[in-house]
Amino acid sequence: MMTHLHKLCAATLALAGIGFACGVTLAIASTVLPFSANTPSASLPDQYRILRIPKTNANKFSLVEDAGVTVLRVDSNDSAGTVALPLSVDPNVTPHLAWRWKISRVIEKADTSKKFGDDYAARIYVFFDVPLESLPFSERVKIRMARVVAGNEVPTAALCYVWDNKTPVGIRHWSPYTTRVHILTLQSGNTNANTWIDEKHDVAADFRAAFGTAAPRIIGVAVGNDTDQTNESATAWFGDVSFQAR
Protein backbone atom coordinates (compact mmCIF):
# COMPACT_ATOMS: atom_id res chain seq x y z
CA MET A 1 0.00 0.00 0.00
CA MET A 2 2.72 2.45 -1.13
CA THR A 3 4.56 1.56 2.10
CA HIS A 4 2.22 3.67 4.19
CA LEU A 5 1.95 6.25 1.34
CA HIS A 6 5.33 7.80 2.11
CA LYS A 7 4.97 6.40 5.60
CA LEU A 8 1.38 7.41 4.89
CA CYS A 9 2.71 10.93 4.40
CA ALA A 10 3.80 10.55 8.01
CA ALA A 11 0.31 9.34 8.84
CA THR A 12 -1.76 10.40 5.88
CA LEU A 13 -4.04 7.47 6.49
CA ALA A 14 -4.39 8.48 10.10
CA LEU A 15 -5.46 11.90 8.90
CA ALA A 16 -8.32 10.22 7.08
CA GLY A 17 -9.40 8.77 10.37
CA ILE A 18 -9.91 12.23 11.88
CA GLY A 19 -12.11 13.31 9.02
CA PHE A 20 -11.05 15.88 6.43
CA ALA A 21 -14.69 16.38 5.56
CA CYS A 22 -15.14 18.12 8.91
CA GLY A 23 -12.18 20.43 8.38
CA VAL A 24 -12.28 24.16 8.98
CA THR A 25 -12.99 26.41 5.99
CA LEU A 26 -10.61 29.34 6.04
CA ALA A 27 -11.16 32.97 5.20
CA ILE A 28 -8.77 35.16 3.17
CA ALA A 29 -5.96 34.72 5.70
CA SER A 30 -5.87 32.46 8.71
CA THR A 31 -3.46 30.90 11.18
CA VAL A 32 -4.22 27.19 10.98
CA LEU A 33 -1.86 25.99 13.68
CA PRO A 34 -1.82 28.85 16.24
CA PHE A 35 0.57 27.38 18.79
CA SER A 36 1.23 30.84 20.25
CA ALA A 37 -2.42 31.08 21.36
CA ASN A 38 -1.83 28.35 23.96
CA THR A 39 -0.02 28.20 27.26
CA PRO A 40 2.99 25.88 27.61
CA SER A 41 1.91 22.35 28.40
CA ALA A 42 3.20 18.78 28.26
CA SER A 43 0.03 17.84 26.39
CA LEU A 44 -1.69 19.40 23.39
CA PRO A 45 -5.20 20.90 23.31
CA ASP A 46 -7.94 18.81 21.74
CA GLN A 47 -8.00 20.77 18.49
CA TYR A 48 -4.58 19.40 17.55
CA ARG A 49 -4.41 15.89 16.11
CA ILE A 50 -1.37 13.77 16.97
CA LEU A 51 -0.81 11.32 14.15
CA ARG A 52 1.18 8.16 14.74
CA ILE A 53 2.43 5.50 12.37
CA PRO A 54 1.52 1.89 13.20
CA LYS A 55 4.34 -0.27 14.59
CA THR A 56 6.59 2.79 14.98
CA ASN A 57 7.68 4.54 18.18
CA ALA A 58 5.77 7.78 18.71
CA ASN A 59 7.32 11.24 18.82
CA LYS A 60 6.86 13.34 21.96
CA PHE A 61 4.91 16.58 21.46
CA SER A 62 4.67 19.52 23.85
CA LEU A 63 3.97 23.24 23.89
CA VAL A 64 6.92 25.19 25.29
CA GLU A 65 7.91 28.82 25.76
CA ASP A 66 10.61 30.20 23.50
CA ALA A 67 11.57 33.88 23.86
CA GLY A 68 8.20 34.58 25.44
CA VAL A 69 6.16 32.84 22.72
CA THR A 70 4.52 29.42 22.91
CA VAL A 71 5.72 27.05 20.17
CA LEU A 72 5.38 23.38 19.38
CA ARG A 73 8.29 21.15 20.38
CA VAL A 74 8.67 17.74 18.69
CA ASP A 75 11.17 15.29 20.18
CA SER A 76 12.03 12.34 17.96
CA ASN A 77 14.08 9.41 19.25
CA ASP A 78 14.00 6.44 16.86
CA SER A 79 10.39 7.52 16.32
CA ALA A 80 8.01 9.40 14.03
CA GLY A 81 4.79 11.40 14.08
CA THR A 82 3.11 14.67 13.22
CA VAL A 83 0.64 17.20 14.57
CA ALA A 84 -2.07 17.90 12.02
CA LEU A 85 -5.24 19.80 11.32
CA PRO A 86 -7.91 18.93 8.73
CA LEU A 87 -9.19 22.00 6.93
CA SER A 88 -10.46 23.37 3.65
CA VAL A 89 -8.32 25.98 1.88
CA ASP A 90 -8.70 27.38 -1.64
CA PRO A 91 -5.12 27.74 -2.92
CA ASN A 92 -6.33 30.27 -5.48
CA VAL A 93 -7.31 32.60 -2.64
CA THR A 94 -4.63 31.90 -0.01
CA PRO A 95 -1.73 30.18 -1.78
CA HIS A 96 1.07 31.27 0.56
CA LEU A 97 1.96 28.99 3.45
CA ALA A 98 3.97 30.76 6.16
CA TRP A 99 5.65 29.39 9.29
CA ARG A 100 8.89 29.37 11.24
CA TRP A 101 10.91 26.40 12.45
CA LYS A 102 14.07 25.43 14.30
CA ILE A 103 15.99 22.17 14.76
CA SER A 104 18.54 20.88 17.26
CA ARG A 105 20.49 18.93 14.63
CA VAL A 106 20.04 17.20 11.30
CA ILE A 107 19.72 13.43 10.87
CA GLU A 108 23.28 12.40 10.06
CA LYS A 109 22.56 9.07 8.38
CA ALA A 110 19.52 10.22 6.41
CA ASP A 111 19.42 9.57 2.66
CA THR A 112 16.27 11.08 1.18
CA SER A 113 16.59 9.12 -2.06
CA LYS A 114 16.25 5.77 -0.27
CA LYS A 115 13.45 4.27 1.79
CA PHE A 116 15.88 3.22 4.51
CA GLY A 117 17.10 6.80 4.89
CA ASP A 118 13.78 8.64 4.73
CA ASP A 119 14.19 10.67 7.94
CA TYR A 120 14.13 14.44 8.48
CA ALA A 121 14.90 16.79 11.35
CA ALA A 122 11.73 18.73 10.48
CA ARG A 123 9.02 18.61 7.86
CA ILE A 124 5.68 20.17 7.04
CA TYR A 125 3.03 18.55 4.85
CA VAL A 126 0.28 20.09 2.74
CA PHE A 127 -2.42 17.61 1.65
CA PHE A 128 -4.48 18.05 -1.52
CA ASP A 129 -7.77 16.65 -2.79
CA VAL A 130 -6.88 15.65 -6.36
CA PRO A 131 -9.93 14.02 -8.05
CA LEU A 132 -9.37 10.27 -7.91
CA GLU A 133 -10.68 9.76 -11.44
CA SER A 134 -7.89 11.99 -12.81
CA LEU A 135 -5.14 9.65 -11.59
CA PRO A 136 -3.54 6.81 -13.56
CA PHE A 137 -5.20 3.43 -13.06
CA SER A 138 -2.38 2.05 -10.89
CA GLU A 139 -2.52 5.06 -8.59
CA ARG A 140 -6.31 4.84 -8.31
CA VAL A 141 -5.98 1.22 -7.22
CA LYS A 142 -3.45 2.09 -4.52
CA ILE A 143 -5.53 4.96 -3.18
CA ARG A 144 -8.66 2.81 -3.13
CA MET A 145 -6.79 0.12 -1.20
CA ALA A 146 -5.68 2.73 1.30
CA ARG A 147 -9.22 4.02 1.65
CA VAL A 148 -10.52 0.53 2.37
CA VAL A 149 -8.25 0.55 5.41
CA ALA A 150 -8.56 4.14 6.56
CA GLY A 151 -11.65 5.71 5.06
CA ASN A 152 -12.70 7.68 2.00
CA GLU A 153 -10.87 10.91 2.84
CA VAL A 154 -7.30 9.69 2.28
CA PRO A 155 -5.49 12.54 0.45
CA THR A 156 -4.51 11.91 -3.15
CA ALA A 157 -1.41 14.16 -3.24
CA ALA A 158 0.92 16.03 -0.91
CA LEU A 159 3.76 18.50 -0.84
CA CYS A 160 6.37 17.89 1.85
CA TYR A 161 8.71 20.75 2.82
CA VAL A 162 11.77 19.46 4.68
CA TRP A 163 14.91 20.33 6.61
CA ASP A 164 17.41 17.78 5.30
CA ASN A 165 20.94 16.79 6.25
CA LYS A 166 22.80 17.10 2.92
CA THR A 167 20.43 17.64 -0.02
CA PRO A 168 21.10 21.10 -1.51
CA VAL A 169 18.49 23.76 -0.76
CA GLY A 170 16.01 24.07 -3.61
CA ILE A 171 16.18 20.45 -4.72
CA ARG A 172 12.80 18.86 -5.42
CA HIS A 173 12.19 15.15 -5.82
CA TRP A 174 9.57 12.46 -5.42
CA SER A 175 9.25 10.44 -2.27
CA PRO A 176 11.12 7.13 -2.50
CA TYR A 177 7.76 5.53 -1.65
CA THR A 178 5.32 7.17 -4.08
CA THR A 179 4.93 9.77 -6.82
CA ARG A 180 1.92 11.18 -4.98
CA VAL A 181 4.25 12.96 -2.52
CA HIS A 182 6.65 15.65 -3.74
CA ILE A 183 9.51 16.68 -1.43
CA LEU A 184 11.05 20.16 -1.44
CA THR A 185 14.26 20.88 0.49
CA LEU A 186 14.09 24.30 2.13
CA GLN A 187 16.92 24.00 4.66
CA SER A 188 19.90 21.67 4.75
CA GLY A 189 22.70 20.94 7.18
CA ASN A 190 23.51 22.15 10.68
CA THR A 191 24.60 25.70 9.80
CA ASN A 192 21.29 27.16 10.96
CA ALA A 193 20.64 24.62 13.73
CA ASN A 194 19.16 26.12 16.91
CA THR A 195 18.17 29.24 14.96
CA TRP A 196 14.63 30.21 14.05
CA ILE A 197 14.09 30.35 10.28
CA ASP A 198 11.06 32.07 8.73
CA GLU A 199 9.52 30.41 5.67
CA LYS A 200 6.89 31.50 3.16
CA HIS A 201 6.08 29.46 0.08
CA ASP A 202 3.51 29.50 -2.70
CA VAL A 203 1.99 26.04 -2.42
CA ALA A 204 -0.17 26.59 -5.51
CA ALA A 205 2.92 27.25 -7.62
CA ASP A 206 4.82 24.39 -6.01
CA PHE A 207 1.94 22.01 -6.69
CA ARG A 208 1.78 22.98 -10.34
CA ALA A 209 5.54 22.57 -10.71
CA ALA A 210 5.38 19.11 -9.14
CA PHE A 211 2.16 17.65 -10.55
CA GLY A 212 1.67 19.67 -13.74
CA THR A 213 -1.87 20.86 -12.94
CA ALA A 214 -3.53 23.61 -10.97
CA ALA A 215 -3.64 23.00 -7.24
CA PRO A 216 -6.95 21.57 -6.01
CA ARG A 217 -8.50 22.16 -2.59
CA ILE A 218 -6.11 21.83 0.36
CA ILE A 219 -7.55 19.47 2.95
CA GLY A 220 -4.92 19.38 5.68
CA VAL A 221 -1.53 20.38 7.03
CA ALA A 222 0.82 18.56 9.38
CA VAL A 223 4.16 19.30 11.06
CA GLY A 224 6.68 16.98 12.69
CA ASN A 225 9.85 14.98 12.15
CA ASP A 226 11.01 11.38 12.05
CA THR A 227 14.07 9.33 12.97
CA ASP A 228 12.68 5.80 12.83
CA GLN A 229 14.68 4.66 9.79
CA THR A 230 18.08 5.83 11.04
CA ASN A 231 17.43 5.23 14.77
CA GLU A 232 18.76 8.70 15.56
CA SER A 233 17.31 11.54 17.61
CA ALA A 234 16.49 15.19 16.93
CA THR A 235 14.23 17.96 18.18
CA ALA A 236 12.21 20.35 16.04
CA TRP A 237 10.28 23.46 17.05
CA PHE A 238 7.47 25.04 15.04
CA GLY A 239 5.91 28.47 15.32
CA ASP A 240 2.44 29.36 14.06
CA VAL A 241 1.46 28.06 10.61
CA SER A 242 -0.80 30.18 8.40
CA PHE A 243 -2.20 30.51 4.89
CA GLN A 244 -2.04 33.96 3.34
CA ALA A 245 -3.25 35.73 0.21
CA ARG A 246 -0.77 36.90 -2.43
N, C-alpha and C positions, 0 to 999 in steps of 0.2 A: 504494500500500500504506500508506495513512494517513500519507504522507510520513514514513516511518520510525517510524510509531506514536509521534507526538510526539518526533520524532528517534529513534524506537524507544525512547521513554521514556529518552532519552540512552543508547541501546544495549540496549533491551529484547530485541531479537532476538539480540544478542550474548549476553545472559544465558542465552537458551535453549541456546546453543551450549555453555555450561559445565555444563548439566545440573541443573535444579532438582530432578529426581527424586533426586539424590544429596545433597541439602541436609541440613544438620544439624538434628535435632529437638531443640528446646530444652526445658529444664525450666521450673520456675515463674518463675525470673528468670535472665537470662543476658546477658552482654555479647557482642554478635554481631560487633562490629568493635572489638577490644581493642587499639587502636593503642599504648596506654601499656605494653603487655606486651612491646614490641619496643625494640631499640636504634635510635638514629638511623641512617639509611641512605639513600643515593641511590636505592636500589631497594627494592621491597616484597617481603616474604616470599611464598612460594608460595601460602599460603592465601588471599591477596587476589587478586581477579580485576580486572584493568584492562580496562575495556570501552571500545572505540573505535568511532566512527561512520565507516562507509565514506566515502571521498572528502572527509574532513574532517581538518584538522590535529589532532594528538593533544595533550591536556594533558600536563603534566609532573607526576609524582607522586613524593613523597619523604616519609620519616619524619624529623622534625626535633624538636629539644628546645625546649620553651617553658616557662619557669619551672620547670625540672627535670622536666618530664613530656614523654614522647614523644607527638607528635600527627601527624596526616596533613596535609601541605601540598600544595595543588593549585594549580599555576600555569597560568593560561589566557591565551594570547596568540593571538587570532584562531583559537581551537581549542575542542575540546570533549572530554568523556570523564568516566567515573566509575570509582570503586572499589566493587566489589560483592561480595556473599556470597549464594549460594543457601542456603536454610534452610527449615525447616518450623516455623511458629509458630501456635499456636491463639490467636486474638485474644480468645477468651472467657476464657482463663486469664491471658495476659499482654498486655493491650491497650495498655499505656502504653509509648510509644517515647520514650526519653530520650537526649539528646546535648548537646554544646556546640559552638559554632562561632564563627568570627571571619572578617572579610573586610578586605582592604586598601582597597577602594573599591567602589562600585556601578557598574553598567554604564550610563553616562550616556545612551546612545541607545536603550536597551532599551524595547520597547513590548510588554507581555505579551499584549495582545489581538490582535497581528498575528504572522503567521508570520515576517516579516522582522525582527521585533524580539524574538524568543523567546530571549533570553539572560538569565542570572542570575549574580550574583556568587557565590552558593552555593545548593545545593539538595540535598535528600535524598528519595529515592524509597522507597516501600513497595509491593511487588508482590503482587497477590492472585490466587488461583486460582478465579475465578468459573466455574461450570459453563458450558461453551460452549453447551449446548442451551438455556440460559435467556436467551441474548442475542437481540436482534432479528435477522431474517434477514440484513440488510445487514451487520451487525457480525460475524455468524458467517462470512460470506463473506470479509471482510477478514482476520479472524484466521486462517482456514484458508489463505488466500493467504500470509500471513506465515509460517505453520508449514511450508508447502511449502519455503520458502527456508531457514528457520532451525531447524526441528525442532518436535516436538509439545509442547514445554514453554513456548512463548511465553505470557507472562502475559496474562490477559484484562481486567485492570483495575489501576490504580495511583493512589495518592495521591502528590502531589509538593509537599513543603514547601519554600518558597523565601525567599530574601533578595532583594527587588526594589529597583528604583531609586526608584519613585514611587507604586506602588499602595499605598493605605492598608492598614495592618496589620489583619488580620481578614477581608479580602476573599477570597472564594472564587470560582473560575470554572473553566470547562472549558478545556483546552488548545485553542489555535487550530487544532491538527491533528486532534484526535479527542475524542469524548465518553467515551472509555475511560480518560482521564487527567484527574484533578481536581486543580487547583492551589490551594494555600492559602498566602497571604502571611503570614509570621510576623514578618519584620523588613523595614524599608523605609527607604531613604535612608542617608546617610553619618554620621548622628549618632552611631551606635554603632560606626563603623568602627574597626578595630584594637583592639576590646574584646571579650573573651570573653563570649558570651551563652549561658546555660543554657536548654535547652528541654525540655519534657515534654508530650506530647500523646497523647490517647486515640484511637488509630487506628481502633478499632472504632466509636466514636461518629462520628468524621469520615467513615468509610466509609458508615455508614448515612445521614448527612446528605447525602452526595454522591450515592450510588447508590440510596438508598431501600430497601435490604435489609440484613440482618445480614451482617457481614463474614465472608467465607469464610477458608480457610487462607491464611496469609501465606507466600509462597514465595521472597522475596528482599528485600534492601535494597541501596541504592546511594547513594553520596555523591559530589559533584563540583560542577563549574560549567561554564559555556560562554560563549564570546564570539565564536563563528564567524559569527553573523548580523550583528553590529555591527562586527566587526573590531577590537574593543577588547582590553584586557588587564585582568586582575584576579587576585588571589590569595585563596584561601580556606583556612582551617585547620579541621580537625575533631578533636574529642576522641572518646573512646570512645562507641560507640553501643550501647544496650541495650534489651531489652524487659523490662518489669516488671509485676507483678501490681497490681491496684487497691489 
